[in-house]
Amino acid sequence: ARPAPCGPRRLAPASVLRRAMATADEQEAKRRKVEEAGAEAKDGERESDAAPDPRAKLDEAIRFQLRDCTLNVVPMHGGRVLAPLSDGGLQYLIAGARANVGVKKGRYCFEVKVIELMSPSEPVQQPHRANVPMPRQLLRVGFATQDAALFLTETADSVFFDSEGIFTAESKREARGERIGRDQVVAVVLNLDQSSPNKNTISLFKEGKRVSQALPLPERLIGKPLFPVVNFKNITLQVHFGPMPMMKLPFVCRGLQDMAKDDAVVAASDKPKDGKYEVVLPVGIPDEGTFDFLDEFLANNPQYTELSDRSIVRWAEQSGMVRTPGTSWKHSNDKPDVKFNIPMMDDSSVRRVLSSVIATQPRNYVVMEVKSNLLATERAELLKRFNFPFYKKVAQVTVGDPDKAFREKLEKELLAEKQAEAEKEWNKRRVERERQKLIKAQEKKLEEARKQAAKAAATKEEAKAEPQVKTEEKPGEEAVKKEDVKEEVKQEAKEEVKEEPKEEKPAEEPEEPEEPKPVATLTDEEKATRFRKQAVPDLTTWVQGTHFAKFSLPQASEGFDECRYSWFQAPKSEEYFKAWVLRQKIMQRIEELSPGDWFKGKMPEWQKVFAEWQQKQHDWKDPVKQAARKAAKEEARRKAEEEKQKAEEERKKAEEEKNKEKKGEGEGEG
C-alpha cells in the first residue's frame, strides 16, 4: 500500500454529479416499483397524506453552515453533497453536520443517499488494525437539539438511525431498521403533529418503504425544536431537503424545504456583519486558568470552533477510538500523549492536515496553543495561516487576577466537587451502617435458633432419663393402676410447667440516629483560590524550562488586528508577566545552558582526575589485586612483628648488660 497523500482529497466533479443526480428513467422506475408494492403497505400505514397548507412557506434555504460542520466536512454543489476529508488520519474521524433550520411542530422529512464508498490507503503496519473503530464506512441520520454536539452519540439530546440498522435514543441502542447501502435513498420522517396517531415519533424509510415502526421520541426532546443531523465516515452523501422527494413514500409527506414558516426555527446566520471572521489566540500563563478560560469562552461564544490538540483527542474519542491507559512524561494539557495505537493518530498527522485546510473554511476560530501562543516566532507562524482579508486576528490576553465572573464560577465548581466528595463518604458510612445492622440481625436470629435447639435437645434427654418403675400388679388391678399413673403424670407435668421460670427477653438495643446528609462549605483558603489545581500540567517541566525565558505577551505590531485583555490591562499584565518569568528563573531548571571558555578549559582537567578515581576504584574492586593487597598487608604485619620482637630482644639484652655493669661497679667499690 502506498502512503496516504498529504492534503484534502478532491473528488472528480463529473463522478460526483453522476452519482448525486440519478437519471429520470431510474427515478421513474423506482417510483413505479414502489407504487406497485405500495398498496399492501398502504393498508397498514397509520400515517395519512399531508393536507394542503395555506400558511406562508419557509423562505430560508436549508443548508449546512460551516459553523455547524466538523472540520473534515467538504460541502459541494451548493451544500447538496457532503464529502469527508480522508487523508492523514482523518479517515478514522466521524464527520458531522447540522442543518440551519429546525422543526418545532408538524410532520416533515429529509432524505439522504450514499453516492460513494471510500477506502482510504493506510500504512503497511498491521498492529494498529485491531484499534481502528468499526465499521470503516458509517452513516447516521437523525435529529438533535440546536445546542447538542455535532456527533450523534448515545446522549439524551439526539435520536438517530445508523447504516447498521440500529436505532439510538436515550442512550439505548436497538435493532429497529435495516442496513443502508450505496445508491439507496433513506428518508427520516419526524412527526410532531399533535393531531396525528403517530405524534412525537420518528420513522425511517428506505427506497420508499417503511423499515421501522414509528418510534417515540424521548420525553426530554418533546417540545423542543429538532434539527436534522448527519454523521458519516468514509462515504459521500447527497442530502435532500425537498420540496419534492427523491423517492415517493407510502403517504404524502412534505420535505423540510416545504415547511410552513410557523413550524420552523431558523438558526442565526454564520456570516459576520462586517464580513470578517475572528481568529482568537488566547495567551495566558501556564497552569493559571488557561483551559478554564477557554471552556468559559466557548460556553459564552458557541459560534467559535476550537483548534487544539485537546479538541482532536475528544473528536477521536467521540469517533469510537479508545486511548491506552497510562501516560508518559510527555503528557500535558497543551500536547496530550494520545496513545490510540493508530500510527496516523499518534504522530499528529491529523493536526498537520487540518492546519493546511482550516484557513480555507471561513468561520470563527479559537486557536489554543499554550506554548506557541507565548512565543513570538510561533505566533507569527500561526498568523500566516490566516493571512486572508476575511479574517480578523485577535490576541486574547488572560494574565493576572481573574475577574469576578471567573472566580464565582471557580468557587461553584470547587464547592460542587467538595459536596460530591462529602456525599460519597457519607454514602460509604450509610452502607456500612446498614451492613452492620444486617449482621447483628442475623446474629440475633442464629442465637435464638441455637437456644431453641438446645431446649429441644434437653427435653429429649430428660424424656429418655425418666425411670421406668416396674411393679407387680394383679390382673384385676392393672387397668385401675394405669389410669392412676396417667393422672399422676399429667399433674406432675402441669406443676413443672407452672414452676418453669419464664425467660426474660433481652432489652433491644436502641437504633442509632440516621446521620444527616452533609452540606459542604469552602474554607477561607479555598475561597481565596484563584486557579484550579490540575492533575495534568499545561506544559511539561522540560518544555516550560526550555522556553519560558523566550515567552512574551503579544503586541499589535506582530500582525494582530486587536489585542484584548480579559483580566489585567496591558501595563499591569506586562508587570505581572515579568514577575512570573523572574520566579521561573529561580525555580526552573535551565535546559539550554551553553558552556563558556573557563568551563571548557577546566573540563579536561576534571575528566583526567575523574578517570584516575575511576581507575583506583576499579583496582580496588579487582579480586586479584585484592588478594595481592591482602598478602602484602600480611607480609608487612609479619615483618613488623619480627622487627618488634628483634627490638624487644635487643632491649632486653641491653638491659642485662647494663645490669651487669652496675653489679660489677658495686662489687668494685666494696
Secondary structure by P-SEA (a helix, b strand, c coil): ccccccccccccaaaaaaaacccaaaaaaaaaaaaaaaaaaaaaccccccccccccccccccccccccccccccccccccbbbbbcccccccbbbbbbbcbbbcccccbbbbbbccccccccccccccccccccccccccccccccccccccccccccccccccccccccccccccbbbbbccbbbbbbbbcccccccccbbbbbccccccccccccccccccbbbbbbbbbccbbbbbbcccccccccccccccccccccccccccccccccccbbbbbbbbbccccaaaaaaaaaaaaccccccccaaaaaaaaaaaccccccccccccccccccccccccccccaaaaaaaaacccccccbbbbbbccccccaaaaaaaaaaaccccbbbbbbbbcccccaaaaaaaaaaaaaaaaaaaaaaaaaaaaaaaaaaaaaaaaaaaaaaaaaaaaaaaaaaaaaacccccccccccaaaaaaaaaaaaaaaaaaaaaaacccccccccccccccccbbbbbbccccccccccccccccccaaaaaaccccbbbbcccccccccccccccaaaaaaaaaaaaaaaaacccccbbbbcaaaaaaaaaaaaaaaaaaaaaaaaacaaaaaaaaaaaaaaaaaaaaaaaaaaaaaaaaaaaaaaaaaaaaaaac
